């Protein structure tokens, strides 16, 4: 679960990092550039990135949609991870 939260946080902050890189590369880094930043568009782009990230993560996740969940358990001294059968 923490992996999902970290991934989504990075995806949300990605437009802000790209804007900061743009300011750095164009040598416009000063306080007024951040005050005049297009915050609305950066937030909207971050939310779109998060939405796309959720969609991609749900498509890539190869867990079956139906079945019975078998929790993690010990078998022969080794931990068998939980799975859906």
DSSP file (Angstrom, degrees, kcal/mol; ACC not computed):
  #  RESIDUE AA STRUCTURE BP1 BP2  ACC     N-H-->O    O-->H-N    N-H-->O    O-->H-N    TCO  KAPPA ALPHA  PHI   PSI    X-CA   Y-CA   Z-CA
    1    1 A X     >        0   0    0      0, 0.0     4,-2.0     0, 0.0     5,-0.2   0.000 360.0 360.0 360.0 -37.9    0.0    0.0    0.0
    2    2 A X  H  >  +     0   0    0      1,-0.2     4,-2.6     2,-0.2     5,-0.2   0.846 360.0  58.3 -66.2 -31.2    2.8    2.4    0.8
    3    3 A X  H  > S+     0   0    0      2,-0.2     4,-2.4     1,-0.2    -1,-0.2   0.905 105.9  48.7 -63.0 -41.2    4.3    1.7   -2.7
    4    4 A X  H  > S+     0   0    0      2,-0.2     4,-2.5     1,-0.2    -2,-0.2   0.918 112.2  48.3 -64.9 -43.6    1.0    2.9   -4.2
    5    5 A X  H  X S+     0   0    0     -4,-2.0     4,-2.3     2,-0.2    -2,-0.2   0.913 113.2  46.6 -64.7 -43.0    1.0    6.1   -2.1
    6    6 A X  H  X S+     0   0    0     -4,-2.6     4,-2.4     2,-0.2    -1,-0.2   0.917 112.6  50.5 -65.6 -42.4    4.6    6.9   -2.9
    7    7 A X  H  X S+     0   0    0     -4,-2.4     4,-2.4    -5,-0.2    -2,-0.2   0.926 112.5  46.2 -60.8 -45.4    4.1    6.3   -6.6
    8    8 A X  H  X S+     0   0    0     -4,-2.5     4,-2.4     2,-0.2    -1,-0.2   0.870 110.9  52.6 -67.7 -36.2    1.0    8.6   -6.6
    9    9 A X  H  X S+     0   0    0     -4,-2.3     4,-2.1     2,-0.2    -1,-0.2   0.913 111.0  47.3 -64.3 -42.0    2.8   11.3   -4.7
   10   10 A X  H  X S+     0   0    0     -4,-2.4     4,-1.1     2,-0.2    -2,-0.2   0.918 112.0  50.0 -64.9 -43.0    5.7   11.2   -7.2
   11   11 A X  H  < S+     0   0    0     -4,-2.4     4,-0.5     1,-0.2     3,-0.2   0.887 111.5  48.9 -63.5 -37.9    3.3   11.3  -10.1
   12   12 A X  H  < S+     0   0    0     -4,-2.4     3,-0.4     1,-0.2     4,-0.4   0.897 114.7  44.3 -67.4 -39.1    1.4   14.3   -8.5
   13   13 A X  H  X S+     0   0    0     -4,-2.1     4,-2.2     1,-0.2     3,-0.3   0.587  89.3  91.2 -82.6  -9.9    4.7   16.2   -7.9
   14   14 A X  H  X S+     0   0    0     -4,-1.1     4,-2.6    -3,-0.2     5,-0.2   0.888  84.1  50.6 -56.3 -45.6    6.1   15.4  -11.3
   15   15 A X  H  > S+     0   0    0     -4,-0.5     4,-2.3    -3,-0.4    -1,-0.2   0.879 110.2  51.1 -61.6 -34.4    4.7   18.6  -13.0
   16   16 A X  H  > S+     0   0    0     -4,-0.4     4,-2.3    -3,-0.3    -1,-0.2   0.901 110.8  48.1 -67.5 -40.1    6.2   20.7  -10.2
   17   17 A X  H  X S+     0   0    0     -4,-2.2     4,-2.4     2,-0.2    -2,-0.2   0.904 111.9  49.8 -65.0 -41.1    9.6   19.1  -10.7
   18   18 A X  H  X S+     0   0    0     -4,-2.6     4,-2.3     2,-0.2    -2,-0.2   0.891 110.8  49.5 -65.1 -38.9    9.4   19.6  -14.4
   19   19 A X  H  X S+     0   0    0     -4,-2.3     4,-2.5     2,-0.2    -2,-0.2   0.904 110.9  49.8 -65.6 -40.9    8.5   23.3  -13.9
   20   20 A X  H  X S+     0   0    0     -4,-2.3     4,-2.4     2,-0.2    -2,-0.2   0.901 110.5  50.1 -64.2 -39.8   11.4   23.7  -11.5
   21   21 A X  H  X S+     0   0    0     -4,-2.4     4,-2.8     2,-0.2    -2,-0.2   0.902 109.6  51.8 -64.3 -40.3   13.7   22.1  -14.1
   22   22 A X  H  X S+     0   0    0     -4,-2.3     4,-1.9     2,-0.2    -2,-0.2   0.934 111.1  46.8 -60.2 -46.6   12.4   24.5  -16.7
   23   23 A X  H  <>S+     0   0    0     -4,-2.5     5,-2.5     1,-0.2     6,-0.5   0.892 113.6  49.2 -62.5 -39.2   13.1   27.5  -14.5
   24   24 A X  H ><5S+     0   0    0     -4,-2.4     3,-1.0     1,-0.2    -2,-0.2   0.923 112.1  46.9 -66.7 -43.9   16.5   26.1  -13.7
   25   25 A X  H 3<5S+     0   0    0     -4,-2.8    -1,-0.2     1,-0.3    -2,-0.2   0.794 114.8  46.0 -71.8 -27.4   17.4   25.5  -17.3
   26   26 A X  T 3<5S-     0   0    0     -4,-1.9    -1,-0.3    -5,-0.2    -2,-0.2   0.338 109.9-122.6 -95.2   7.8   16.2   28.9  -18.5
   27   27 A X  T < 5S+     0   0    0     -3,-1.0    -3,-0.2    -4,-0.2    -4,-0.1   0.823  75.2 126.0  57.3  35.7   18.0   30.7  -15.6
   28   28 A X      < +     0   0    0     -5,-2.5     2,-1.0    -6,-0.2     5,-0.2   0.048  24.8 138.5-107.5  24.0   14.7   32.2  -14.3
   29   29 A X        +     0   0    0     -6,-0.5     2,-0.3    -5,-0.2     3,-0.0  -0.604  26.7 116.8 -78.1 106.6   15.0   30.9  -10.8
   30   30 A X  S >> S-     0   0    0     -2,-1.0     4,-1.1     1,-0.1     3,-0.8  -0.953  76.8 -95.9-157.6 168.2   13.9   33.6   -8.5
   31   31 A X  H 3> S+     0   0    0     -2,-0.3     4,-1.8     1,-0.3     3,-0.5   0.862 118.9  57.2 -60.1 -39.1   11.1   34.1   -6.0
   32   32 A X  H 3> S+     0   0    0      1,-0.2     4,-2.4     2,-0.2    -1,-0.3   0.826  99.6  59.8 -64.9 -31.0    8.8   35.9   -8.4
   33   33 A X  H <4 S+     0   0    0     -3,-0.8    -1,-0.2     1,-0.2    -2,-0.2   0.873 108.8  44.1 -65.0 -36.1    8.9   33.0  -10.9
   34   34 A X  H >< S+     0   0    0     -4,-1.1     3,-0.8    -3,-0.5    -1,-0.2   0.823 111.6  52.8 -77.7 -30.7    7.4   30.8   -8.2
   35   35 A X  H 3< S+     0   0    0     -4,-1.8    -2,-0.2     1,-0.2    -1,-0.2   0.901 114.4  42.6 -67.6 -39.5    4.9   33.4   -7.2
   36   36 A X  T 3< S+     0   0    0     -4,-2.4    -1,-0.2    -5,-0.2    -2,-0.2   0.277  87.7 134.5 -88.5  10.6    3.7   33.7  -10.8
   37   37 A X  S <  S-     0   0    0     -3,-0.8     2,-2.5     1,-0.1     3,-0.2  -0.262  70.1-113.0 -62.1 145.9    3.8   29.9  -11.3
   38   38 A X     >  +     0   0    0      1,-0.2     4,-2.2     2,-0.1     3,-0.2  -0.440  50.0 166.3 -77.5  69.9    0.8   28.4  -13.1
   39   39 A X  H  >  +     0   0    0     -2,-2.5     4,-2.7     1,-0.2     5,-0.2   0.856  68.0  56.4 -58.6 -39.6   -0.2   26.5  -10.0
   40   40 A X  H  > S+     0   0    0     -3,-0.2     4,-2.5     1,-0.2    -1,-0.2   0.940 111.5  42.8 -58.4 -47.4   -3.7   25.7  -11.3
   41   41 A X  H  > S+     0   0    0     -3,-0.2     4,-2.5     2,-0.2    -1,-0.2   0.840 112.7  53.1 -70.8 -32.6   -2.3   23.9  -14.3
   42   42 A X  H  X S+     0   0    0     -4,-2.2     4,-2.2     2,-0.2   -27,-0.2   0.916 111.8  45.7 -66.9 -41.8    0.5   22.2  -12.4
   43   43 A X  H  X S+     0   0    0     -4,-2.7     4,-2.4     2,-0.2    -2,-0.2   0.920 113.7  49.0 -66.2 -43.8   -2.1   20.8   -9.9
   44   44 A X  H  X S+     0   0    0     -4,-2.5     4,-2.3    -5,-0.2    -2,-0.2   0.914 111.8  48.8 -62.7 -42.4   -4.4   19.7  -12.8
   45   45 A X  H  X S+     0   0    0     -4,-2.5     4,-2.5     1,-0.2    -1,-0.2   0.900 110.6  51.7 -63.9 -39.8   -1.5   18.1  -14.6
   46   46 A X  H  X S+     0   0    0     -4,-2.2     4,-2.2     2,-0.2    -2,-0.2   0.899 109.8  48.8 -62.5 -40.9   -0.5   16.3  -11.3
   47   47 A X  H  X S+     0   0    0     -4,-2.4     4,-2.4     2,-0.2    -2,-0.2   0.886 110.9  50.2 -67.2 -38.0   -4.1   15.0  -10.9
   48   48 A X  H  X S+     0   0    0     -4,-2.3     4,-2.7     2,-0.2     5,-0.2   0.923 109.9  50.7 -64.5 -43.2   -4.2   13.8  -14.5
   49   49 A X  H  X S+     0   0    0     -4,-2.5     4,-2.4     1,-0.2    -2,-0.2   0.905 110.7  49.7 -60.1 -40.9   -0.8   12.0  -13.9
   50   50 A X  H  X S+     0   0    0     -4,-2.2     4,-2.5     2,-0.2    -2,-0.2   0.923 110.9  49.0 -63.3 -44.4   -2.3   10.4  -10.8
   51   51 A X  H  X S+     0   0    0     -4,-2.4     4,-2.2     1,-0.2    -2,-0.2   0.928 112.7  46.8 -61.8 -45.9   -5.4    9.2  -12.6
   52   52 A X  H  X S+     0   0    0     -4,-2.7     4,-2.7     1,-0.2    -1,-0.2   0.886 110.9  54.0 -62.9 -38.5   -3.3    7.8  -15.5
   53   53 A X  H  X S+     0   0    0     -4,-2.4     4,-2.6    -5,-0.2    -2,-0.2   0.908 107.9  49.0 -62.2 -42.5   -1.1    6.1  -12.9
   54   54 A X  H  X S+     0   0    0     -4,-2.5     4,-2.0     2,-0.2    -2,-0.2   0.911 112.3  48.6 -62.9 -42.0   -4.0    4.5  -11.2
   55   55 A X  H  X S+     0   0    0     -4,-2.2     4,-1.9     2,-0.2    -2,-0.2   0.938 113.2  46.5 -64.1 -46.5   -5.3    3.2  -14.5
   56   56 A X  H  X S+     0   0    0     -4,-2.7     4,-2.7     1,-0.2     5,-0.2   0.905 111.8  51.3 -63.0 -41.7   -1.9    1.8  -15.5
   57   57 A X  H  X S+     0   0    0     -4,-2.6     4,-1.7     1,-0.2    -1,-0.2   0.863 110.4  49.2 -65.2 -34.7   -1.4    0.2  -12.1
   58   58 A X  H  < S+     0   0    0     -4,-2.0    -1,-0.2     2,-0.2    -2,-0.2   0.851 114.0  45.6 -73.1 -32.4   -4.9   -1.5  -12.4
   59   59 A X  H  < S+     0   0    0     -4,-1.9    -2,-0.2     1,-0.2    -1,-0.2   0.896 114.8  46.7 -74.4 -40.8   -4.2   -2.8  -15.9
   60   60 A X  H  < S+     0   0    0     -4,-2.7     2,-0.3    -5,-0.2    -2,-0.2   0.818  88.7  96.7 -72.0 -31.0   -0.7   -4.0  -15.0
   61   61 A X     <  -     0   0    0     -4,-1.7    -4,-0.0    -5,-0.2     0, 0.0  -0.457  60.3-164.2 -62.7 119.4   -1.9   -5.8  -11.8
   62   62 A X        +     0   0    0     -2,-0.3     2,-0.3     2,-0.0    -1,-0.1   0.076  40.4 129.7-100.1  24.5   -2.4   -9.4  -12.9
   63   63 A X        -     0   0    0      1,-0.1    20,-0.0     2,-0.0    -2,-0.0  -0.581  65.1-108.9 -75.6 139.4   -4.4  -10.6  -10.0
   64   64 A X        -     0   0    0     -2,-0.3    -1,-0.1    20,-0.2    -2,-0.0  -0.331  16.8-134.2 -66.6 152.1   -7.6  -12.4  -11.0
   65   65 A X  S    S+     0   0    0     -3,-0.0     2,-0.3    19,-0.0    -1,-0.1   0.715  86.1  36.4 -81.4 -20.5  -10.9  -10.5  -10.4
   66   66 A X  S    S+     0   0    0     18,-0.1     2,-0.3     2,-0.1    -2,-0.1  -0.910  79.3  77.6-130.3 159.8  -12.7  -13.5   -8.9
   67   67 A X  S    S-     0   0    0     -2,-0.3     2,-0.5    18,-0.1    17,-0.0  -0.843  75.5 -59.2 137.1-173.9  -11.6  -16.3   -6.6
   68   68 A X        -     0   0    0     -2,-0.3    17,-3.1     2,-0.0     2,-0.4  -0.920  44.7-129.8-111.0 129.5  -10.9  -17.1   -3.0
   69   69 A X  E     -A   84   0A   0     -2,-0.5     2,-0.6    15,-0.2    15,-0.2  -0.643  16.6-162.8 -79.9 128.4   -8.1  -15.3   -1.2
   70   70 A X  E     -A   83   0A   0     13,-3.6    13,-2.3    -2,-0.4     3,-0.1  -0.958  19.5-136.6-109.7 114.2   -5.7  -17.5    0.6
   71   71 A X        -     0   0    0     -2,-0.6     9,-0.1    11,-0.2    12,-0.0  -0.153  34.5 -77.8 -68.4 165.3   -3.7  -15.5    3.2
   72   72 A X        +     0   0    0     10,-0.1     2,-0.3     7,-0.1     9,-0.2  -0.321  62.6 166.0 -60.3 142.5    0.1  -15.8    3.7
   73   73 A X  E     -B   80   0B   0      7,-1.8     7,-3.6    -3,-0.1     2,-0.4  -0.963  38.1 -94.7-154.0 167.6    1.0  -18.9    5.7
   74   74 A X  E     +B   79   0B   0     -2,-0.3     2,-0.3     5,-0.2     5,-0.2  -0.726  36.0 174.9 -89.7 136.6    3.9  -21.2    6.7
   75   75 A X  E >  S-B   78   0B   0      3,-2.9     3,-1.2    -2,-0.4    -2,-0.0  -0.912  72.9 -16.3-142.2 113.2    4.5  -24.3    4.7
   76   76 A X  T 3  S-     0   0    0     -2,-0.3     3,-0.1     1,-0.2    -2,-0.0   0.841 127.7 -52.9  62.9  33.4    7.6  -26.4    5.4
   77   77 A X  T 3  S+     0   0    0      1,-0.3     2,-0.3     0, 0.0    -1,-0.2   0.486 119.6 103.0  82.9   1.9    9.2  -23.7    7.4
   78   78 A X  E <  S-B   75   0B   0     -3,-1.2    -3,-2.9    -5,-0.0     2,-0.5  -0.891  74.9-114.8-119.2 150.4    8.9  -21.1    4.6
   79   79 A X  E     -B   74   0B   0     -2,-0.3     2,-0.6    -5,-0.2    -5,-0.2  -0.712  23.6-156.4 -84.6 124.4    6.4  -18.3    4.2
   80   80 A X  E     -B   73   0B   0     -7,-3.6    -7,-1.8    -2,-0.5     3,-0.1  -0.902  23.4-123.8 -98.9 120.7    4.1  -18.7    1.3
   81   81 A X        -     0   0    0     -2,-0.6   -11,-0.1    -9,-0.2    -8,-0.0  -0.206  31.7 -93.2 -64.6 155.5    2.7  -15.3    0.1
   82   82 A X        +     0   0    0    -10,-0.1     2,-0.3   -13,-0.0   -11,-0.2  -0.316  52.8 171.1 -65.0 150.0   -1.0  -14.7    0.0
   83   83 A X  E     -A   70   0A   0    -13,-2.3   -13,-3.6    -3,-0.1     2,-0.5  -0.966  35.5-110.9-154.0 167.1   -2.7  -15.3   -3.3
   84   84 A X  E      A   69   0A   0     -2,-0.3   -15,-0.2   -15,-0.2   -20,-0.2  -0.931 360.0 360.0-107.2 124.6   -6.1  -15.6   -5.0
   85   85 A X              0   0    0    -17,-3.1   -16,-0.1    -2,-0.5    -1,-0.1   0.377 360.0 360.0-110.8 360.0   -7.1  -19.1   -6.1
